[in-house]
Amino acid sequence: MSSPDHPVALQPAPLETLAIPAALDGRTGANRATGGVAQIAAANDLDAIRAWLARFADKPTTFDSYRKEAERLLLWSLVQLRKPLSSLTHEDCLRYQRFLADPQPAATWVANAGAGGGRKHPRGDARWRPFHGPLSPASIRQATVILNVLFSWLVQAGYLAGNPLALSRQRTRRVAPRITRYLEPGLWQEVKDSIEAMPRGTARERAHYHRVRWLFTLLYLGGLRIAEVGGNTMGQFFVRRDADGTMRWWLAVHGKGDRERLVPATRELMTELSRYRQSLGMTALPLPHEDTPLVLPIGKTAGKTAGKTAGGTAQRPAGVNAADPSRPLTRAALHTIVKSVFAQAAQRLRDRGGEHAARAGLLEQASAHWLRHSAGSHMADRQVDLRHVRDNFGHASLTTTSIYLHVDDDRRHRDTDEKHRIDW
C-alpha cells in the first residue's frame, strides 16, 4: 500500500501506455495557473503534453523529437522525483540537466544498459527505455531548448503559472571558427574509393551499390539533411530556362523549419540521378509530381518501368518494396547505410597499416551530417560564393554559413555547377 511517504513505484513507459496515479498527474501541481481562462481543456500534465504535441502531428520529425524530450522529462519527474511535472522548480530543471549527462540508474533508464546501451527497441517492447546512453553537451542544450518551448507554451495556454526554465542564464552561442566534423578532401576520396570498390556480383549487391552511390551524391552535391532525403520525392526535380536560354534542373526541397528552398541540380547530380533510376529499370528523368522517394528500399521484386505518379500508377521499379512501392526509407535506415559505408572505408584504411589508424578512427565517427559539413567546407575552399552556399543549404543567415551571401538564382546555379563536384 502506498502512502505520502512511500508513493507508488513507477517504471518508465511510453506516453501512450503511461498510467499515472492521481496523486502525481498534476491536477493540483504547485505550478498550475490559478485564475484566468485556460486556453486548453487539459486537466492533467499528460493531457497538457498531448495538447502541445498535437500541434506537430503533421511534422513527423519534429513530433518525434519533441515527444522524446517531453516524455523523458515527465518520466524523470514521476519516477525519480515522485512529483508532477507541473510542480517542477527551477532547481529541479537544473538537476534534470545533470541527469541527462548520466541517466542513472542505467538499468531503469537506458536500453540494453548491461551491453553498453545504444540499441533501440520498439515503443511497445518491454525492453524499451527512454535513453540509449548519456547525452552530449550539444544534445542537452537541444533538449533544454525544446523543453523551454514546452513550458512557455503551457504558460501561454494558461495551464502553468510560470516557466521554471526561464530563469536559466541565456548564453550567447558562439559560432566555432571552423567546422571540425567534416572530411578533408583526401579522406573524402577514401570514402568514394571504398564505394567504388563495393561488390557487384549479385543483383542485390548491384542494387546496394547504385543506391549507396546515389545517396552519397545526394547528400554531398545537394547538401541535403538526412531527414530531407527521406521526406522529399523525385517529382520535386524540375527544369526551367534561365535568362540566357539555358535549361537548368533544380530540386525543390521541403526542409527544416517547414522552409522551402531550391537546390541547384547540377549536370553531375542529374547524371547520377539518371544512373540510379536506370539501374532500377525506371526512365532516366523523373516525371513532374512523381511521388517516387529520393532513395528507395531494396525489395525482392523486379519490375520494369517508372514509379507511381500523382496522376496514376505504373509498374513497380526493380528493388522497390512489394508491399508499398512509394514508401521511403526511414531516417534510421538511411543513417545505417551511411554509417556502414564509413565503417567499410575505415576498415580499408586500417588494412593498409597502423599509420592509417587515426584517419580510420575519424571515419568511424562520421555521420550523414558530416557530408553536409564536408560539402560546405569544400565549396568554400573552392571559392564558391558564401551566399550561394547559404541558399543551397537553407541556412537562415551567413553567420551559420561562415563556419565552414542573396544573388540571382541563375548565377548561383552556374557557380555551383562549375565549382562543386563529386568526381566519381
N, C-alpha and C positions, 0 to 999 in steps of 0.2 A: 504494500500500500504506500502511495506517495504522500508527502507532507510538504509544507512550505520549506522545510529544511532539507528535504530529500525529494526533489522533483522527479517526475517520471523520466527515466533514462531514454534518450532518443538516439537514433543512429542516422547518419546521413542518407538521404534518399532523394531522387529527382523530384522536382517541384510537382510534377503531375501525379505522383503517388504519395507525396508527403502528407502525413497526418499529424497535426499539431494540437496538443492538448489546449483546452480553452484557456488555461492559466497563462499560456505562452503565446497565444495567437495575436496579441496586440490590441485587443478590443479596449483595454484600459492602459495602453502604453503610456509611459511617463512623458513622451514627446508628442502625444496626439494633440492635434489642434482642438481648441475649445472655443466656441463662439464662431460666428461667421457661417457661411453656407458652403458645405463641401461640394466640389465640382465632380467628384466621382462617387459611385454608390458603395465602394468597398467598405466593409465593416471590420476587416482584419488585415494584417500585414500581407498575407499570401494573396488575398484578392487585390490589394493595392499594387503589388508587384505585377500581377497578371494584367491589371488595367494599364500599367506603364508599358509592359511588353507588347500589348495588343497594338500599340502604335507602330510597331516594327514588323507586323505579321507578314507584310508583303516584301520584306527585305531579309531573306533567309540568313545571309551572312551576318548582318547587324543583329538580327534577332538572336542567333546562336551565341554571339559574343556577349550581348547584354544579359541574356538569360544566365549564362555561365557565371558572370560576376555577381549578379543579384542572388542567385542560388547559393553560391559559396558563402556570401556574407550572411544570408538568412540562416543557413545551416550552422555556421560557426557561432552565431548569436544564440541559437537554440541549444546546440549540443555542448559547446564549450563554456558559454557564459550562463546558460539556463535563463535567458531573458529574451523578451520580444525584440524584434528589430526596431520597433517604434519606441523602445526605451534606451537605445544605444546613445552613449555620450561621446563627446569629442575624444576623451581618453580611451574609450573602447575602440574607436576607429584607429587610433594610433597603435593600440595593441594588435588589432587585426592586420595592420600593415606589416608588423614584425612577424606575425603568424604566417603570412603569405611567403615570407622568405624561408620558412622551415615549418611546414604543416605537421604538427605533432599532436597526438601520437600517430605515426605514419600508418599503422595498421587500420586506423579509423578513417583516415583522410586520403591516403594515396593508393591508387590502383596498383596491384602487384608490388606492394611495398617490399616484401621479402625478396623479390627478384630485381630490386633496383628501380622499380617503377617504370613508367614510360608507356606501357601498353594500355590502349583504350578498350573499354567494354561497352556494349550497347546499354542504353539507359535503362532498359528493362532487365538487365543481367544482375544477378545478386552480387557479382564481383565489382559492379560499378562503384566508383568513388569520385568525389568532386575534383581531385587533383591527380596529376601524373608525375609530381615531383615538385621541388621548390621553384618559386617564381624568380626570374631575374629582376634586377632593379628596374629595367625598362617595362617589364610586364606588370610589376607592382604599380608603377606610375600610371600605366594604361588602365589597370583595374580601378585605381583611385579616381581617375577622370570619369570613368563610366558610373561609378557609384555616386560621384558628386552630381552627375546628371540625374540619376535616380532620385536622390534626396531633394534636389532643387525642384524637380517636377512634383514630388509628393507634397512639398511645401506650397507650391503654386496651386496644386489641386485642392488645398485645404485639408489634407489628410494629416500632415505633420506640422507642428508648431515652428520648427526650425531645422536647419541643415547642420548636423553635427560635424560635417566635413568642412563647412565654410570657414572655420577658424584656422584651418591649416595654412601655413605660410606658403604663398604662391611664389614659386621660384621662376625666374625668367630662364627659359630654356635657351641655352647657348648652342648654336649650331657648331658642330665639330668642324675644325678647319679642313679635314679631309676624311672622306669615306674610307673605312678600313675593311668593311665586309664586301670586298669585290675581288675579282680575279684579274691579275695583271695579264697583259696580252700573251705572255709565254704560257702561263697556267691555263688560260682560256683555250689556247691552241692544243694543250694536252687533252682537254675535255673533248674538243672536236675530233681529235685523232682517235680518242677512245670510242666515240660514237661511230666513226667510220670503220673501226675495226670490229664492230659487233657482228656476230654470226648471222648468216642469211641463208642457211642451208635448207630450212623448212619454211612452209608458208607462214607459220606463226612467227618465226624469227624474222622473216622479211617484214611482216606487218608491224612487229615491235620496232624494228629499226626505222622504218618510214615514219612511224608515229613519234618516236623519240627525236628524230632529226627535225620534224616539223614543229614539235613542241618547243625545242630549244631555239629554233629560228624565230618562233612567235614571241617567246619571252625576251629574246635578245634584240631582234630587229624592231619588234613592235613595242618593246619596253612595257609589256603588259604585266599586271599583277596576276598572281595565280588564280585569285577569285574571278578576275576578268576573263581569263581563259575559259573557265567553266561557265561563266554567266553570259557569254555572247555567242553569236552564231555566224556561220559563213555567209548568210544572206545580208550581213551588215557591211560586206565589202561592196563598194560601188565605184563607178568610173565617171569622171566628168572632164570636160575640156577646159584647159586653162586659158589665160589671156592670149597666149601665143598660138593657140590651136592644138597644143599637145594634150593627148588623152592621158590622164593620171588616175591611178587607183588609190582609194582611201579605205580605211576601216573606221566605221563609226562605233566607238566603244562606250558602252554604258558602264561607268566606273564608280570609284569610291565617292561616297557622299552624294549619290544619285546624280553625279555630274556626267555630262556627255562631252566627249572630245573626239576630234578627228586625228587619226594616226596615219601618217603617210605610208601607203602600201608600196614600197619601193619595187623596182623591177625584180630585184633579187627575192624579195618576200613573195611576190606574185608567182615567180618561177617555182619557189619551194611549195607554195600552196597547190599549184597545178600538179607538181610531182607527187605530193601527198594524196590528192584527190584521185589521180590516175592510178596510184597503187591500190586504191580501194575500188577501182572499176567505175569511178564517177567521171562526169565531164570535167574538163580541165579547169573551167572557171565556174564559180557559183552563180546561180540564178538570183535575181532580185527577190528579197524576202524569203529566201530558202532558210529553213529552220534547222539545218544540219549543225550540230555543235562544232565549235572550232577544233576540238580534238575528240576523236571517237573511241569508244571502248573496243577491244578486240573480242569478237564473238566466235561462234563455231559454224556460222553460216557463210555462204559466199554468193552474194547477189551480184548483179552486173552493172546497174545504172545508178543515176544520181539519187540523192535522198529526197525526203518529203519536202514540199514547198507549201507556202501558205495557201496556194490555190488548189492543192490536190495531193495525191500520193504517187509514189513511184516505187520501183523495186528497191530492195534493201542493198546498200553497197556492201562489199566484202568486209568482214570484220566488225560489223555492227551487231550489237546485242539483239538477239532474236525476239526477246520479249518487248523491247521498246527501242526502236532504231534511232529515235531522236533524243534519247536520254544522255545527257553529258556526263563526263567523268566527274566525280566529286573532287573537292579541293584536296581531301586526304589522299585520294588515288593519284592525283597529279603530283602532289608532294612526294609520294612514294616513288614514282617513276624518276623524278628529278634526283632525289637522294640516291637512288640505286645507280644512276649514271655517274654521279660524283664519286660514289664508293668504288665503282669499277675503274674510273680514271685514277683514283688514288692507289688502288692495288697495282695498276700497271706501272705507276711511278715507283712504288716500293719494290716491285720485282726487278727494277733496274739497279738497285743498290741502296745501302743505308744513307748515302749522301742526299737522297731524294726524300727522306723521311719527313722533314719539316714541311715541304711543299705538299706532300701527300696528306699530312695532318690538316693542312689548311683546306684542302679539297673535301676532306671528311666533315669539316664544319659547315661547308657551304650549303645553301638552300636556294630555292627558286628566286627569292628576293635578291640574292647576290647577283643573279643575272641582270636584273633591272639596274642595280647599282653599277655593275660592270659596264653595261651598255651606256649609262650616263657618263661614267668616267672616261670610257674610250671615245665617246663623242666629243667630250671636252678636250681630250688630248689631241684629237684630230681637228680641233678648232671649229667645230660646229657651233654656230651662234647659240649662246646660252638661252636666248629667248625661244629658239626652236626646240631645244631640249625641254624647256619648261612646258611648252604647249604639247609636245609629243607625249610627255609623261603625265600630263594632267596635274602638274604642281600648281598650287594656289599662288605662289609668288616666286620670284627669283631667289629669295632668301633660302628657300628649300633647294632649288636647283644648284645654287652655288656651292653646296657641299661637294661636289664631285670634281629673252629679254623680251607689244605684240606686233609682228610684222606680217606682211601679206602671206596667205597660205601657199601660193604658188612658189614663192622663194623658199619657204620652209620645206616644201616637198623636194625641191631641187637640191637644196643644201643637204638634206637627209639622204637623198638617193646617191649623191656623189661621194659623201664622206663617211656614212655609217654603213658598213658592210660586214657580213658574216664570213664570206670567203671559205665556203666548204672545200 
